[in-house]
């Protein structure tokens, strides 16, 4: 039995490794467009600043017991003949499969403005993008888009003493990902680092001189630059699916059932290209996160190898790192709940992040979203430490349907140098239960 993986990112790597581990008799062939097996995109901001060597971001070794075809682009799938047509070194080849995994990920989107072809205007998407950017002075940089990547790139460059501006067309940073009060804390922290932030300022034009970028016009502002970095979002990379008659979903991805199967039982989709169920709302969602891609790839791999495991939906937990601070979120935001007509309550609490007597202790902001019966739907956190653990805890709490009264009674581990004796989640849960008499 042959399994063909198209796209060797997080989902493709995980699906192939798990399927082979579960059934060593499977023949697994992966098709990857890059000249090297893989890279770590989430590490690119730190490769730009030099915290991580760029060469360490690239995965150079090929996986054992898996045939990996690099420098190859899949062109078409024939679901009835079970064939993949791909192109390598200018020639077309056909590959038969018994099972297929489409894990082609996302592709970047850019605004339709003049001047994006100027020297010094770059996407921030690949190792090659970072290689080009590192050759520039990066003294006056405008980052287009207040996304997670845009924020992390801005923070890294500001720490190097660069003149950095973020322009964002929406009213807040991380629009759609955080509630405004938490996004405001992110903006304040970046401003303290010296990053200038222009909200509600869409990019209108990029201007150059002798082929080199010199200025951008954003909203009513004109900004002098030597480099423009585009962090303006992404969408599912579905050209292959379109060319092959595989249907697309309402969010533009490849819809899958809980077993990660498409409309064809032997064709799976996983990772950023897959359109899956939102765990809280039940609607369709594109995740765009390595952690969710890993879980989806794992489930696809298990089921290909004869298992019967369901993906119950995405909660999309994420962390963004900016200087000394971190922000994290999981589940539903209050803004999304409002937009989707979901009745809910929410609250905020600022408490200590460790014992108050510790000289270097700080604070952590906790934001919880619940339904009107007190069941946890989402959580957001901002602070210098302890963000990751609380995001993961709340992800599990949402999956298990925990209510405010149950969050109060959970025993949280304590150490004066690690955490406060009274957990902020429990404090806020109690306050909200009393306020709303739940």
FENNOR-V72174 format. One record per pair of residues at least 4 apart in sequence whose ideal C-beta (glycine too) atoms are under 6 Angstrom apart, sorted by the first residue. I is the first residue (numbers start at 0). GAP is how many residues later the second one is. Records with the same first field share a line. If there is no record, write none. Layout:
BEGIN
I = GAP ; GAP
END
This chain:
BEGIN
0 = 25 ; 97
1 = 25 ; 95 ; 96
2 = 16 ; 23 ; 25 ; 96 ; 301
3 = 25 ; 80 ; 91 ; 93 ; 96
4 = 7 ; 11 ; 25 ; 96
5 = 25 ; 68 ; 96
6 = 5 ; 96 ; 97 ; 98
7 = 4 ; 5 ; 22 ; 24 ; 30
8 = 96
9 = 280 ; 283 ; 284
10 = 92 ; 259 ; 260 ; 282 ; 285 ; 286
11 = 91
13 = 4 ; 280 ; 283 ; 284
14 = 86 ; 255 ; 282 ; 285 ; 286
15 = 12 ; 14 ; 50
17 = 280 ; 283 ; 284
18 = 7 ; 282 ; 285 ; 286
19 = 6 ; 8 ; 45
21 = 283
22 = 282
27 = 38
28 = 38
29 = 38
30 = 38 ; 41 ; 43 ; 55
31 = 38
32 = 40
34 = 35 ; 36
35 = 22 ; 24
36 = 22 ; 25 ; 31
37 = 21
38 = 18 ; 19 ; 88
39 = 17
42 = 4 ; 9 ; 14
43 = 86
44 = 107 ; 108 ; 111
45 = 5 ; 6
46 = 5 ; 7 ; 10 ; 83
47 = 82
48 = 107 ; 111
51 = 4
57 = 69
61 = 6
70 = 17
71 = 14 ; 16
72 = 14
73 = 10 ; 12 ; 166
74 = 10 ; 12
75 = 9 ; 167 ; 168
76 = 7 ; 167
77 = 5
78 = 185
81 = 14 ; 15
82 = 11 ; 13
83 = 11
84 = 9
85 = 7
86 = 5
98 = 167 ; 205
99 = 167
100 = 167 ; 199
101 = 167
102 = 167 ; 168
103 = 133 ; 136 ; 169
104 = 132 ; 166 ; 167 ; 168
105 = 128 ; 131 ; 166
106 = 130
107 = 15 ; 17 ; 126
108 = 123 ; 124 ; 125 ; 126
109 = 120 ; 122
110 = 92 ; 121
112 = 90 ; 92
113 = 91
114 = 90 ; 91
115 = 5 ; 90
117 = 88 ; 90 ; 95
118 = 92 ; 93
119 = 92 ; 93 ; 107
120 = 85 ; 92 ; 107
121 = 7 ; 10 ; 11 ; 107
122 = 6 ; 107
123 = 5 ; 25 ; 105 ; 107
124 = 4
135 = 91
136 = 89
137 = 24 ; 89
138 = 87
139 = 23 ; 84 ; 85 ; 86
140 = 16 ; 21 ; 23 ; 86
141 = 23 ; 74 ; 81 ; 83 ; 86
142 = 7 ; 10 ; 11 ; 23 ; 86 ; 88
143 = 23 ; 59 ; 86 ; 88
144 = 5 ; 86 ; 87
145 = 4 ; 20 ; 22 ; 27
146 = 84
147 = 172
148 = 82
149 = 16 ; 81
150 = 169 ; 171
153 = 10 ; 12 ; 41
154 = 167 ; 168
156 = 5 ; 7
157 = 6 ; 35 ; 36 ; 37
163 = 31
164 = 31 ; 58
165 = 31
166 = 31 ; 34 ; 51
167 = 31
168 = 33
169 = 5
170 = 28 ; 29
171 = 8 ; 11
172 = 10 ; 13 ; 14
173 = 4 ; 9
177 = 4 ; 5 ; 151
178 = 154 ; 155 ; 156
181 = 185 ; 198 ; 200
184 = 197
185 = 141
186 = 10
188 = 136
189 = 5
192 = 130
197 = 20
200 = 17 ; 18
202 = 15
203 = 13
204 = 12
205 = 7 ; 10
206 = 7 ; 8
207 = 4 ; 5 ; 6
208 = 5
212 = 15
214 = 7 ; 9
215 = 7 ; 9 ; 12
216 = 5
234 = 17
235 = 16 ; 17 ; 37 ; 50
236 = 36
237 = 4 ; 10
240 = 5 ; 13
245 = 16
246 = 16
248 = 4 ; 6 ; 26 ; 35
249 = 34
250 = 24 ; 33 ; 35
252 = 20 ; 21 ; 22 ; 33
253 = 8 ; 15 ; 19 ; 20
254 = 20
255 = 4 ; 6 ; 13 ; 18
256 = 4
257 = 52 ; 53
258 = 44
259 = 8 ; 10 ; 36 ; 39 ; 40
260 = 4 ; 7
261 = 5 ; 7
267 = 32
268 = 4 ; 5
269 = 4 ; 26 ; 27 ; 30
270 = 22 ; 25
271 = 16
274 = 9
275 = 38
276 = 36
277 = 5 ; 7 ; 35
278 = 34 ; 35 ; 36
279 = 51 ; 52 ; 97
284 = 29
286 = 5 ; 27 ; 29
288 = 27 ; 29
291 = 22
298 = 10 ; 12
301 = 5 ; 7
302 = 4
314 = 15 ; 16 ; 80 ; 83
316 = 13 ; 74 ; 78
318 = 7 ; 9 ; 69
319 = 7
320 = 5
323 = 60
324 = 59
325 = 61
326 = 55
327 = 53 ; 59 ; 63
328 = 51
329 = 49 ; 61 ; 64 ; 65
330 = 46 ; 47 ; 67
331 = 4 ; 5 ; 37 ; 45 ; 46
332 = 45
333 = 12 ; 35
336 = 5 ; 7
342 = 29
343 = 25 ; 27
344 = 25 ; 91
345 = 23
346 = 21 ; 81 ; 85
347 = 19
348 = 17 ; 75 ; 78 ; 79
349 = 13 ; 15
350 = 73 ; 76
351 = 4 ; 9 ; 68
352 = 9 ; 11 ; 30 ; 32 ; 33
353 = 4 ; 7 ; 65 ; 66
354 = 61
355 = 5
357 = 58
361 = 22
363 = 19 ; 22 ; 60
364 = 17
365 = 15 ; 58 ; 59 ; 62
366 = 13
367 = 11 ; 60
368 = 8 ; 9
369 = 4 ; 5 ; 6 ; 7
370 = 4 ; 6
373 = 29 ; 30 ; 64
374 = 26 ; 28
375 = 21 ; 22 ; 26
378 = 15
380 = 6 ; 9
396 = 5
401 = 4 ; 5
403 = 25 ; 28 ; 29 ; 34
406 = 18 ; 22
407 = 18 ; 21 ; 22
411 = 11
413 = 5 ; 7
421 = 5
432 = 5
END
